[in-house]
Amino acid sequence: MNKQRILVVDDHEPLLAAIQGILEGEGYTVFTATDGINALELMEEIKPNLIIADIMMPRMDGYALYEAIRIHPEWITVPFIFLTAKAEREDKLKGKGMGAEDYLTKPFDPEELVVAVSSRLGRAQAIQEASEEQFEKLKQQIANVLGHELRTPLTYVRGYTELALEEVPDSVEGITDYLQGIKRGADRLNRLVEDLMMMVQIDTGRAADEYHMLVCIHPNLEAVLQATIQRHKAAAAEKGIALELITSPDLPSVRICEPIFTNALGRLIENGIKFSRNRGSRVTVSTQVMDGWVEIAVTDYGIGIATNEIPHLFERFRQIDRDKMEQQGAGLGLALARELIHLHAGEITVESTPGEGSTFTIRLPIVND
């Protein structure tokens, strides 16, 4: 059955019913409205693939409806066919001049209606497929640029800066501070490049391919958690933050791709370190088993998150109160962590109290032997 949705708008109800019958007979899902106001209300719910609208209607005519729809970016590509009793050349020119894809004059032949709908939907589908193909190519090009044209020179900058820090005597006043500043900037830019590359890999399916290629049932989840924490201890110690693992050695088996899982967990640990404002504080990674899931909770005792911000935490490029707080990064960390855990058929939840801290919990399904 055809799953494409068509919205038909006409104040003449017998004609509305006739059009609905013709199109439903062709397998389309048809929604109806008797004027432009009703149509706009329906648009939010049904997201039609094509709109057929009469011009002469009460409250809001077809032209006004077309203009109201086209101001919404998400609706701008929906094909629009005007249907009217007017046959004057000027009216047709006006409709097409506004950008409508077609203009049918009453009385119309049912076959003419079906052909117009089919051709406009086909054309819209072809444009969408071409756009998606071009977008996929663009993402691949971005990945190549990030991987070679940015990451490679950054490797040189970071490497030679580290060598210079080892070689420059402490007695050379100011030089060490300058080099440390260069290294911090290069490290920050390198992390941004890595995040953008990961985003492209997720969007293009490369991350999913890696997951399916490397996934295994891991019998020693505690060792994976311990190794991940160890990689972040130096960064935590630099801020005076203690990292702790609280877990049982008898955790059930879960199915993970270790590089992808530890990438996601590491992002949550980094987030906890970043928002732990007081030296002497701690970030804990703890585990428990609940109803067929292994839960891995990352808890910090930092600034917490306002309740109204929690629904937006996992949006890409989202940063909370960026104008009030100095934060490094592009706001991709939590979004990427969630998408990487989704590859494992898992989920991430969050609980937070402003001023007291936050807990991000990864839930992974247990693998039964």
C-alpha positions in Angstrom: 0.0 0.0 0.0 1.2 3.5 -0.8 2.3 5.3 2.4 2.4 8.7 0.9 0.1 11.3 2.6 -1.9 13.9 0.7 -3.7 16.8 2.2 -6.7 18.1 0.3 -8.1 21.5 1.2 -11.5 22.6 -0.3 -14.6 24.2 1.3 -16.9 22.2 -1.1 -17.4 19.0 0.9 -18.9 16.8 -1.8 -15.9 17.6 -4.1 -13.6 17.0 -1.1 -15.1 13.6 -0.6 -14.8 12.8 -4.3 -11.1 13.7 -4.4 -10.5 11.7 -1.3 -12.2 8.7 -2.8 -10.3 8.9 -6.1 -6.9 9.2 -4.4 -7.6 6.5 -1.7 -8.5 4.3 -4.6 -5.0 4.7 -5.9 -3.6 3.7 -2.5 -2.7 7.1 -1.0 -3.5 8.1 2.5 -5.7 11.2 2.3 -6.4 13.9 4.9 -8.9 16.7 4.3 -9.5 20.2 5.6 -12.3 22.7 4.6 -10.1 25.9 4.7 -6.6 27.1 5.1 -6.7 27.5 8.9 -7.7 23.9 9.4 -5.1 22.8 6.9 -2.3 24.6 8.8 -3.4 22.9 12.1 -3.3 19.5 10.3 0.1 20.2 8.8 1.8 20.0 12.2 0.4 16.5 12.8 0.4 14.7 9.5 3.4 16.1 7.6 1.9 15.5 4.1 4.0 14.5 1.1 1.7 16.7 -1.2 -1.0 19.3 -0.8 -4.0 20.0 -3.1 -5.8 23.2 -2.3 -8.7 25.2 -3.7 -8.1 28.9 -4.1 -11.5 30.4 -3.2 -12.1 29.4 0.4 -13.4 31.2 3.5 -11.1 32.5 6.3 -7.9 31.8 4.4 -7.8 31.2 0.6 -5.4 29.0 -1.3 -2.9 31.7 -2.1 -2.6 32.7 1.6 -2.3 29.1 2.6 0.5 28.5 0.1 2.4 31.5 1.5 1.8 30.4 5.1 3.2 27.0 4.4 6.3 28.2 2.5 7.5 30.3 5.3 8.3 27.1 7.3 11.6 25.7 6.2 10.5 22.1 7.0 7.5 22.5 4.6 9.2 24.3 1.7 9.8 21.2 -0.4 6.2 19.8 -0.1 4.7 19.8 -3.7 1.6 22.1 -3.9 -1.2 21.8 -6.5 -3.8 24.6 -6.9 -7.4 23.4 -7.6 -9.9 26.0 -8.7 -12.9 26.8 -10.8 -11.0 29.8 -12.2 -9.7 29.2 -15.7 -8.3 32.7 -16.5 -4.7 32.7 -17.7 -3.7 35.3 -15.1 -4.8 33.1 -12.2 -2.8 30.2 -13.5 0.2 32.5 -14.0 -0.1 33.8 -10.4 -0.3 30.3 -8.9 2.8 29.1 -10.9 4.6 32.4 -10.3 4.3 31.8 -6.6 6.0 28.4 -7.1 3.1 26.0 -7.1 4.0 22.7 -8.9 0.7 22.4 -10.8 -2.7 24.1 -11.4 -5.9 22.0 -12.0 -9.1 23.6 -13.2 -12.6 22.3 -12.1 -14.3 20.3 -13.4 -11.3 18.0 -13.8 -11.0 14.5 -15.1 -10.1 11.9 -12.3 -7.3 10.5 -14.5 -5.9 14.0 -14.8 -5.9 14.4 -11.0 -4.2 11.0 -10.5 -1.5 11.8 -13.2 -0.8 15.2 -11.6 -0.5 13.8 -8.2 1.7 10.8 -9.3 4.0 13.0 -11.4 4.5 15.6 -8.6 5.2 13.0 -6.0 7.6 11.2 -8.3 9.4 14.4 -9.1 9.7 15.3 -5.4 11.0 11.8 -4.6 13.6 12.1 -7.3 14.8 15.5 -6.0 15.0 14.1 -2.5 17.0 11.1 -3.5 19.4 13.3 -5.6 19.8 15.7 -2.6 20.5 12.9 -0.2 23.1 11.4 -2.6 24.8 14.8 -2.9 24.7 15.2 0.9 26.2 11.8 1.5 29.1 12.7 -0.9 29.5 16.0 0.9 29.8 14.2 4.3 32.4 11.9 2.8 34.4 14.9 1.5 34.1 16.5 5.0 35.4 13.3 6.6 38.4 13.3 4.2 39.2 16.9 4.8 39.0 16.5 8.6 41.0 13.3 8.5 43.8 14.5 6.3 43.9 18.3 5.8 43.3 19.1 9.5 44.3 16.2 11.6 47.6 15.6 9.9 49.0 19.2 10.4 47.6 19.1 14.0 49.7 16.0 14.6 52.8 17.9 13.7 51.9 20.9 15.8 51.2 18.8 18.9 54.2 16.5 18.4 56.8 19.3 17.9 55.3 21.3 20.7 55.7 18.4 23.1 59.3 17.9 21.9 60.0 21.6 22.4 58.6 21.4 26.0 61.0 18.6 26.7 64.0 20.4 25.3 63.6 24.0 26.4 65.4 24.7 29.7 63.2 25.9 32.6 65.4 28.9 32.9 64.2 30.3 29.5 61.7 32.7 30.9 58.2 32.7 29.3 58.9 30.2 26.5 57.5 27.2 28.5 54.2 29.1 29.1 53.9 30.0 25.4 54.5 26.4 24.4 52.0 25.1 26.9 49.5 27.6 25.5 50.1 26.3 22.0 49.7 22.7 23.1 46.4 23.4 24.9 45.0 25.1 21.8 46.2 22.3 19.5 44.7 19.7 21.9 41.4 21.5 21.9 41.3 21.8 18.1 42.3 18.2 17.7 39.4 17.1 20.0 37.0 19.2 17.9 38.2 17.5 14.7 37.8 14.1 16.3 34.3 14.9 17.4 33.3 16.2 13.9 34.8 13.0 12.3 32.8 10.8 14.7 29.7 12.7 13.8 30.2 12.1 10.1 31.0 8.4 10.8 27.7 8.0 12.6 25.7 9.8 9.9 27.3 7.9 7.1 26.9 4.5 8.8 30.7 3.9 9.2 30.3 3.8 13.0 27.6 1.1 12.7 29.8 -0.9 10.3 32.6 -0.8 12.9 30.3 -1.8 15.6 29.0 -4.9 13.7 32.6 -5.8 12.7 34.1 -5.5 16.2 31.2 -6.3 18.5 31.8 -9.1 21.0 30.3 -10.5 24.1 32.6 -9.1 26.8 33.0 -11.4 29.8 35.0 -8.9 31.8 33.2 -5.5 31.8 35.0 -4.4 35.0 38.4 -4.6 33.2 37.0 -2.4 30.4 35.6 0.1 32.9 38.9 0.2 34.8 41.0 0.7 31.7 38.7 3.6 30.6 39.0 5.3 34.0 42.8 4.9 33.9 43.0 6.8 30.6 41.2 9.8 32.2 43.0 9.9 35.6 45.7 12.4 34.5 43.1 14.9 33.3 41.1 14.5 36.5 44.2 14.8 38.7 45.1 18.1 36.9 41.9 19.5 38.2 42.2 17.9 41.6 39.4 15.5 40.9 39.5 11.8 42.1 38.1 9.1 39.8 36.6 6.1 41.5 35.2 2.8 40.2 32.6 1.1 42.4 31.6 -2.3 41.0 31.2 -6.0 41.5 33.6 -8.5 39.8 30.6 -10.7 38.9 28.9 -8.5 36.3 26.8 -10.3 33.7 28.0 -10.4 30.1 27.1 -7.6 27.7 27.6 -7.3 23.9 29.9 -4.3 23.2 32.3 -3.0 20.6 35.0 -1.9 23.0 36.4 1.1 21.1 33.0 2.5 20.5 31.7 1.8 24.1 34.8 3.3 25.8 34.5 6.3 23.5 31.0 6.9 24.8 31.9 6.2 28.4 34.9 8.4 28.2 32.8 11.3 27.1 30.6 11.0 30.1 33.7 10.9 32.4 35.1 13.9 30.7 31.8 15.7 31.2 31.8 14.9 34.9 35.4 16.2 35.3 34.6 19.4 33.3 31.7 20.3 35.5 33.2 19.4 38.9 34.1 22.9 40.0 35.8 22.2 43.3 39.3 20.7 43.9 39.1 17.6 46.1 35.8 16.5 44.5 35.3 13.2 42.8 33.7 11.5 39.8 32.5 7.9 40.4 31.7 5.2 37.9 29.4 2.6 39.5 27.5 -0.4 38.2 24.4 -2.3 39.1 22.2 -5.0 37.5 18.5 -4.1 37.0 15.8 -6.0 35.2 17.9 -7.5 32.4 20.2 -4.5 32.1 23.6 -3.6 33.3 23.6 0.0 34.4 26.9 2.0 34.4 26.4 5.3 36.2 28.8 8.3 36.0 28.2 10.6 38.9 29.8 14.0 39.5 29.2 16.4 42.4 29.4 19.6 40.4 27.2 22.4 39.3 24.2 20.3 38.1 21.8 20.9 35.3 18.6 23.0 35.4 15.4 20.9 34.9 14.4 22.8 31.8 17.7 22.1 30.1 17.7 18.3 30.6 15.4 17.6 27.5 18.0 19.4 25.3 21.2 17.8 26.7 21.6 15.3 23.9 21.1 17.7 21.0 24.0 18.3 18.8 26.0 21.5 19.2 24.0 22.2 22.4 25.8 24.0 25.3 24.2 25.0 28.5 24.7 28.6 29.5 27.7 29.0 27.2 27.6 32.8 27.7 28.0 32.3 31.5 30.5 29.5 31.5 33.8 29.0 29.7 33.4 25.6 28.0 35.6 23.9 25.6 34.2 22.0 22.7 31.3 22.3 20.3 28.6 20.8 22.3 28.8 17.4 20.6 30.1 15.1 23.5 26.8 14.0 25.0 25.0 13.7 21.7 27.7 11.5 20.3 27.8 9.4 23.5 24.1 8.7 23.2 24.3 7.8 19.6 27.2 5.4 20.2 25.4 3.7 23.0 22.3 3.4 20.7 24.5 1.2 18.5 24.7 -1.2 21.4 20.9 -1.3 21.7 21.4 0.6 24.9 20.4 4.0 26.2 21.6 6.9 28.4 19.5 8.6 31.0 20.3 11.6 33.3 19.3 12.8 36.7 20.6 16.1 38.0 20.1 18.6 40.9 21.4 22.1 40.3 24.2 22.8 42.7 24.6 19.2 43.7 25.7 17.3 40.7 24.5 14.9 37.9 24.4 11.2 37.2 24.5 9.9 33.6 23.5 6.2 33.4 24.3 3.9 30.5 22.0 0.9 30.3 23.2 -2.2 28.3 21.1 -5.3 27.8 22.4 -8.4 29.4 23.4 -11.3 27.1 21.9 -14.5 28.3 24.0 -17.7 27.8 
